Amino acid sequence: MSSGFNLLSLKKEDKKDVKTNYCRHLVVGDDLFSVALYVDLKKKLGDSETAFICDKDLVPADLSLMGPNTLRGEANIEKFKRFYPDVSLDVVESPSEFFKELRWRPFGGRAKSEKLLWNEEFYTHSRADFAVESLFPFLKEESFFEMINNERRDIKVKSLKRMIPDDLAEPANFELELSNGDLFKCEHLYWGGGPQSFLNTYADKKELSNEFIEFCEEATAPSALYVRLEFEKEITDKRETLFIPLSYTHEWGHFVGEFMAMENGRQAAEFVTFMDMDHTNEDEISKKIRLLKKNIEKIFGEVARSTSNEFIKLTDTSPCLKIDDGLFLKVKEDWKNLSMLSFNAPMEKCSESVGSFEDSVMSVSFLARAAYKHVEILNTVQ
């Protein structure tokens, strides 16, 4: 018995001191619009007022707009022009095309495409090309990535919750528990991961209203697989958005993509396909990528084998085509100090986002929504 007592007495509990950080304006995210908001908030409010949590070392590819252009549809293009009048746009009027029976066929013609899944219909509308550096000039700064990686808080957010401020000097409306056990409190929270990510991270969902949960769940979108292929020489002169079916016998959707010129006569292709990750494994993803390459070679010939580089990115979610801004307005009063941003952000002035346009993209969506929300946040920050 005495030996047991000695063993117990030797037990030590490691007690880690929990550190609590505070900042008035906290941005959480790892995409272009999260970074851009942090940069602009810091410029407007100063270093001491802003902080940025991002748990990955950022490189230029992380802040690129992968996949085919998502500034498309008359409503979206007009909204973008209004808020970014200095950004030069090149509108591509020619209709998107799909490959069927060994040739490219335009949407809206007599031939019918394979069934469009998830967000694919969005890419059938006319688009406006632009240089992302003209939207966010900081991307051209030589030392930008060194700066942003030095300033970001390299840690994951484990959970978060709302608070009632009890400190006049450092009022905190949100408390975030970090993966190392530390806490981060803030007065204003800017969430770049989208509504579903926010809902998944929230600690006690019983605190949330049914309307807020409904809004977040309705903003759920499928995963996206992005593939960028770079070719040693030009393989096509087509500028249209192109749809390549994954199958002609099953409803598996498409790879949707575009070709763009590079320096020294080279060419790049940006493609995306959407998938339900609950029914997809790593082997099936690899098969999809091989299938895309094989189809490109079949369609464009031997020259399409001259690839020099490829970039592949799989995201948990993608832009949601229909965000219920009206539903979010019903719960906005409960979330005055929360701003969701990027592609799936709710817009507070949703009445301005609807117009009687000929195309079916009526409400502002995808890139135009992210760009609009960026301006909306900056106009309300004091």
N, C-alpha and C positions, 0 to 999 in steps of 0.2 A: 504494500500500500504506500509505503514511503517513497518508492521509486516512481509510482504514478504521480504522487504529489510533486516530486521534483520535476517531472516532465511538464506538468501543468504550469509550474512556476517559471519554467524557461520559455513558455509561449509568449510571444510578443505581437502585439497588434500594431501594424504600421498605420499610423494616422497621418494622412496627408492634409496639410493645410490648404484649404480651398481659397483660391484667390478670386477676388471679384473685381472685374474691370468695368469701367463706365465710359460711355460716350453718348453725346446727344443724338447724333445721326449715324446709324450703323447700316451698312450695306452687306448683304449676304448673297453670294452667287459666284458663278465662274464663267459667264458668257459675256459677249460683247457689251450688251446693254447694262449689265451689272457693273462692269469695269467703267463704262462711260459715265454712269451716274455717279460713281465714287469720284471720278476725276472732276466732274463738273460741280459736285457738292463741295469738294475740297477747295476748288477755285472760288466758289461763292462764299463759303463759310469759314474757311481756314483749316489748317491741319488739326488743331486741337478739338475741333467740333465734329470731326468725321473719322470713321474707321471702316475697314473692309475685311471681311472674313471670306477666305477662299482657300480650300484645302488642297490645291494643286499648283504646281509651278507652271505659270502661264507662258505659252509660246505663241508666235503669230498665228499658227493654225487654229488655236483655241478661240481666237477673236475674229476669225474669218467667217463669212456667211456661206457655209457649205450648202451644197445642193443647188438646184435650179433657183433662179431669182424668185423671191416671194413678194416683190412689190408689183402687184398685178391686180387688174380689175379697175374700172373707172373710178369707183368710190375711193378706193385705196390710193390711187395715183393722185387724184385731186386733193385729198386730205394731206398727203405728203407734200405736195407742192405748196400748200398754204402755210405749212409750218417750217418748211425748209426751202424757201424760194431761191436760195443761192446754190443749191445742189443741181448740177446739170443732169437732165434725164434724157435718155435715148429710148423712145417708145417703139417697141417692136409690134407692129400691127398684124403681121402675118399670123394666121391661126396655128395653134399647136397641132402636131401631127402624131399619128399612131402607125405602127408598122403592122401590116396585115397583107397576106397573100403576096409576099415578096416585094412590097412597095410601101412608100409612105403615103398616108391618106390624111387629109385635113379633118379636124373635128368640125361638125356642122355640114359636112358633105353627105353624099348618099350612102357611103359605107358606114357601118357601125363598128365601134371599137369593142374590145373585150370589156367586161364589166369593170367600172371604176370603183375602187374601194377607198374607204376612209377619206383622206384629204385630196385625193387625186383630181377631183373635179376642179378644184381651185386652180390647178396648173393649166387648165384649158383656156383661161382668160388671157387677154393681151397683157404684156408686161412692160415695165420701164427699167432699163438697165442704168446703173450709176456706179461710180467709184466709191467704195465704202470709206476711203480716206477723206473724201470731200464731205462726208457726213460727220466723221470724227477725226479731225486733223491730227490728234495726238498719236494716231497709229503711224504717222510718218516720222515721229521723233526718234532719233537714233538710239537714245538711252532709255526709251520708254519702258521696255520690258524689264530691264534691270531695276528701274525705279519701282514699278508696280509690284514686283516680286519681293522687294525689300520692305515694302509698306504693308502688304497683305498679312493678315493673321492666319498662319498656316495650321489650321485645325478644323475638325468637323464639328458641326452643331448636332448634338445628340437629341435634344428636345428643347421646347420653348413653351413659355406660358405668359399670359397677361398679368399685369400687376396694377395695384392702385398706388400711385406715387405717394411716398411718405417722407420725402426729403426735398425741401425747397431748393437746395443748392444743386442737387443731382436728381431731378425727377425721373423716375423710371416707369415706363409703361409696359416694358417687356423684359423678361429675364430668360436668357439662353443658357442652357447647360451644355458645356463643351465636352468633347470626347475624353479629355484628361481630367474631368471632374470640376474644373474651374467654372466660374459663372461670368457672364457678360450681360450687363444691364444697359438699356438705352431708352431714350425718350421717344425717338422716332426709328422705326424699323422699316427697311426697304428690302423686300424679299424677291430674289430673282429666279427662284426655282419653280414658280408657278403655283396655282391654287392647290392642286393635289399634293404637291410636295409640302406645302405649308400645313395642310390638314394632316398628313402623315407624321409630321414632326411635332405637331402640337401635343403637349403632354397629357392633358385631361380633356378628352373630347366631350365629356359630359357637360363641360362648361360652355360648349358651343351651341348656338341655336340651330334648329333644324334647317332654317333657310340658308345659313352660312355653309353648313355641311352639304346641302343640296347644290349650292353654287359651286363649291370646290369639286364635288364629284362629277358634275356635269361638264366641267372644264378638262376632264381626263381625255388624253389623246394617246394614240398608239406610239410605240417605239419607232425610231427612225434609223435606218442604216444609210449612211452617206458614203459614197465612193467617189474619189477624185482620181482620174487617170490623166497622166501627162504623156503626150506623144512627141516623138522626135521631129515629126513633120505634120503638116496639116492633113487630116484624113477626110474632111468634109467641109463644104462651104455653107452648110445649113445653119441658119440662125434661129430657127423655130425651136420651141420647147418640144422635146421628143418623148414619146411613150413607147417603151419596149415591153411587151407582155412577158411575164414570167412563164406563162403557159397558154397554149391555145385550146386546151381541153379542160382546164380547171380554172376556177375563179380565184386566182392567186394574186391578182393585181399587177402592177407594172413597176419597172424602173423608169423614173421620170428624170430627164436630164437635158443639159444644154452644152454646146461646144463654144469655147471662146479662144481667141488668139493669145499667144504668148510671144515673148521675145525670140528673135533668131528663127522665125518661121515655124516655131513649135506651136502646139495646140493642147488645150486641156479640156476635159469633159467632167462635168459635175452632175452626179446622179444621186437620186434618193429613192428608197422604197420603204414602205411602212409595214409593220408587223406586230402581231400580238405575241409578246415575249413569254406569256404563259403557255404558249403552244409552239415555241421555237427553241431549239437548242443550238449550241455552238457549231455543230456539224452542218446543220441546215443553213446557218448564216454563211458559212464557207461555201456551200453549194450555190447559194444565191450570187455570191461575188464571182465565182467561176462561170456561172451561167451568163451573167452580164458581159464578161469579157468575151465569152464564146459567141454571144449574139452580136456584139459589136464587130468582131472579126468576120462573121458571116455577112453582115449587112454592108460593111465598108471595105472588106477585102483584106489582102495581105498587109497593106500599109498600116492597118490598125494593130498589128503586132509590135510596132515600134515604140512600146511604152518605156519611158525612162524612170518614172516615179509613180507611186500610187499612195493615196492617203485614205484610210478607212476609219470611220467614227460611228459608234453605236450610241444613241442617246436613249435614256429611259422613257422620254416623252417627246412630243413634237408639238408644233403650233396647233391649237384647236380652232377649227373653222368657225364655230359658233360659241362665243362667250356671252353669257346672259348678263349684260350690264344692268338691266332693269332689276334683276333679282339681287345683285350686289348692292344696288342703291338702297334696297329695303333694310340692309343690315349695316350700311356704311357708318351710321352714327355710333355703332358699337366698336368701330375700328378706325377712329379718327387718326391715330398715330401709326397706322400700318399702310404701307404703299407696296402693292405688288407691281412688278415691272416686267419688261420683256414681252415676248410674243403672246402670252396668255393672261396679260394683266387686264383687270376690269377697268373700264373708262367711266369716270364719274359724269362727264357731260355726254352721255350716250345719245341724247336727242340730236346732237350735232353729227353723229356718225352715220345717220341713216338718210338716204336720199332716193329719189326715183330714177335710178340709173337702169340702163338696158340690161346690163349683165346681172348675174344672180349674186354677185358678191356685194350685198347691200350694206352690211355693217363693216366697219373698219377691221381688218384682220391681218394676221401674220406680220410682216415687217412694218407695214404702215401703222399697225396698232402699237408695236413696240416703240417706234419712233415718236408717235403721238404721245404715248404715255410718258416718255422721257421728258418732253417739253412740259406736259401737264404737271409733273412732279416739281420740276425746277421752278415753274411759275408760282407754286404754292409754298415753297420753302422760304422761311425767314430766318 
